[in-house]
Amino acid sequence: MAEGSGYRWAEDGGRQAVRGGLRGRLDALRELIALSRTRLDGRALEGAGRVLETADERYRLSGEHTVVALAGATGSGKSSLFNALAGANRSQVGPRRPTTAEPVACVWPGSRPGAEGLLHRLGVPTHRRHAPADGNAELRGLILIDLPDHDSSATEHRAQVDRMLELVDAVIWVVDPEKYADAVLHERYLRPLAGYAEVMFVVLNQVDRLPGDAADQVVDDLRRLLDEDGLALGEHGEPGAAVLALSAATGKGVGELREALGQFVAERGAADRRLAADVDAAAERLRSVYVAQCPVGLTEQARAEFDDRLAEAVGAVATGRAAERDWLRHAERACGSPWTRLRGRRRGGRGSRWDNPGSGVGTTGVEAAGAPGRSSPGGVGEPAVDGRAAARPVVEHAVRAVAGEAAHGLPAPWAQAVREAAERGAYGLPEALDKAAAAAEESLRGGPAVKPRWWTVAASLQGLLLVLQVVGGLWLLGVVTGLGDGTDWISGLSPAALGVVGGPALTWLCRAVARGPARRYGQDAERRLRSAAAGCGRARVLEPVAAELLRYREVREQYAVASGV
């Protein structure tokens, strides 16, 4: 390819070669290969790489010339047709088979030189390069190549035909009334090359051997066979292969072919159309590794389910419930009566009458985080080793599930890349979740960081009620012992009764008021742990998976451009 990002013909002053979006398609194919090298087997990209190499080679050479090959079976008369177009015997004709052992070229000079580079690329020997007898300007810029027989008994001849068919701009397939339906021709060449119809002519030669209207019948049957091969036919102004009937021996129909070739060469678009067909064929071969079976990507539901599974693995719900009980325990210590706090100390903090019914007693702090996948057998402050180890299957299942959802519908190589990205991220994820859970436990240790003001008010009231109990009790004691006025026992009974009844009543009221804040505190602890677990999963699994999906979308977009969609 010439210097710069675009393709240009190599002549002085150069002109843009690629028309109709072919340049963009070639650039997209090149980018597609670059993005896919680490994801696809190199053999899958070989064909596309050869197309780019072919395009680079062709666009470095003359754009003023069109290379057209005459291809056919033994005895089809392609060499005779070659001589008829050249106006002289330039290619050997004879009964010996195969007759054409080497490619023969006839070059109609263009407005600029450059045919030599094309002939060298094709491998046409110097002594097999000729000029036409008449120098007809109608075919200016044509390089006509007479190929060896595609069904030659010589293996090297067939290999040479196959190689040159990949390099020429267009092909004239020459068939005869006896071999036009030959299975080798249709199954090995015409059917696989059906996408190249716009740079193809199919010529029925030797029609002079057919009596009456038999030539028309053979042509109609040939068209039927070509249609079955999937070859578009250029009829009614539609693009496709031109089908002609002629006789190289008598010259009948040769002028019509010459005229069609003249128009074809004058357009200077055969190379572009040929390369566009090459790109189409390469894109079709790659379709299975780039086109998904259905819309792909991670849905919000899949992400939410992944987060839920990680939250289950770290015991977020149980941690929230434990935090709620912890909050109630601290509230009881702050707002309960002195007698209640004294009993709590004697129990060693093994629970609280303020705990929610059915939530479990005998747990303190975040020990209750021993719900699914977590336990703290050694009490608060000891790592929940056994419980967290038991959570690994939950984490592994979560990773497999989200990877399967992300890979669903993707072509096999990209689905595998997504799964591998998820598996790489899964390494170390359980440990990261353990750290998040341990951090949550540490943050909950010691109770709420900010104590509600009403705790202080309640504690003050409890102290006042205790004073009333003590004062009332002492007053009553004085009355009983005769130290006070025996008729004034009511003055001592009233404050004592108020202290005795008011303390439990205030405790009950604080317990009722504490339910809501405790629940919110537990929910906030659960939410923070959920968020921490989700952050671990997002960083280690979801983001790498999303990166692979993004890469697939990028290559899918490049594939769409390369395939001409």
C-alpha positions, 0 to 999 in steps of 0.5 A: 500500500502506498504511504498514508492511510488511504489506498492510491494507484501508484501512478504519478499524481495518483487517483483515488482507487476505492469507490462505493465505500470499499476503502472504508470496508477494507479499513474496517476489515484491517481493524477487525483483524487487529482487534481479534488476534488475541481472541480468535484462532489465527487460521480463522483470520488467514482468509481476511488477511490474504484479502488485505494483502491482495488489495495492497498489491493491486492498488500499488499497481496500475489502475489504468489497466483491467486484467481479464482472464479466459478460463475454460476446460480442454477443447472449449476453444478459449485459445481460439477466442483469445486469438480472435480478440487479439486479431492474430494467432497469439496463443497456440491452438491445436488438437494436442491436450493440454495445449496451453501450458503457460499463461499467455497475455495480450496487452492493449496499451492504456493511457499510462504505462504500468502493465508490466507490474501486473504481468509480473504479479501474475507470473506471465513469462516475458516471451508470452506477452504480446500486443494485439494486431490491430491496436483497437482503441475500444479495448484500451487498457485491457490485459487479456490472459489465456489460462491453462485448462482448469481440468488439465491432466497436469496438476501444475496447470490446475494449480496455476489456474487456481492461483491466477483466478485469485489475482485477476480483475475479471474472468471470461468462462468459456464453455462448449456445447459438450461440457457446459454442464460439467460438474467440475466447472460448476461445483469447483468454480462457478458455485463457489465464485457466485459472489463474483458475478459482476466481474464474470462473463460466461461465453458459450463457444462453438455455437456454429456446431449446433443446428437450428435453434439448438444454440438458444436451447443450450444457452437457456439451459446454461442460464438455468444451471448458472441460476442453480449455482446462485450466480446472478445474471446481468439481465434487464439492467441488473448487475450480474454475469453476462451470458453470451453465445458465439463462435470463435471459429466463424467470428459470430458473436465475437464483436458483441463480446468485444463491445461488452469488454470495451464498456467493461474496461472503460469503466475502470471499476473491475478491480474495485468490484473484484476486491469488494467481492473478495471482502464479501466472501471473507466477511461471510466466512467470518460470520459465525465468529462475529454475529451473535444469535440474539441481543447480547449483554448483561441485563440489570436483572442479571447484575442485581441477581449477582449482587444478591448472591454476593450479599448472601455470601457475606451474610448481609441480611444476618449482619443487618439483623445483628446490627439491629439487635446491637443497637437495641442492646446499647439503647437498653444500656443507655435508657434502661433503669439502673436495676435493668443495667445491673441485671445486664451486667450480671448476664455478661451482655448475653442478650437483651429483653429488647431483642426482636421476638424470634430474632435469637437471644444469646448473641451480641454485636455482629456474632449473629452474622452467622447466617448463610455462609458466615459464622463467628464460632469464637465470638466477636473479634474472631474471624469467621473462617469456617463460615466464610469458607462455606461461602465460596460455593455461593461465590463460585455459583454467582460468578458462573451464573453471571458469566453464563448470562453475559456469554449467552448468544455470543459466538463461541470465541467471544463467549469463551473470552467472557467466561475466562474474564469472569473466571480470572476475576473470581480468583481472590473474590472470596478473600476480598468479600471476607475483607469487606465483611470483616470491615463491616464487623469492625465498623459495628463494634462498639455500637452506633458512632453517634448516640441519639440525644433522647438516650441522654434525656431518658437516662437523666429521667431514669436517674431522677426516678431512681432518686425519687425511689430512694428518697421515697423509700428513705422517707417510708423507712423513717416513718416505720422506724419512728424517726418521722411523723407516722401520719405523713407516710403518704408523702414518702409513698408518692415519690417511691411509687412514682419511681417504681412505676415510672422507671419500667414505664419509661423503659417500655416507652424507650423500647417502643421508640427504639424499634424504628431507629434500630431497624433503620440502623440494621438496614443501613448496615446491611446496605453498606455490606451489600454495597461493599460486596457489590463493589468487589464483584463489580471490580473483579468480575463485572467490569472485566466482563463488560470490557469483553462485551465492549470489545465484542461490540467494537469488533461487531461494528467493524464487521458490520462495516466490513461486510457492507451492512 
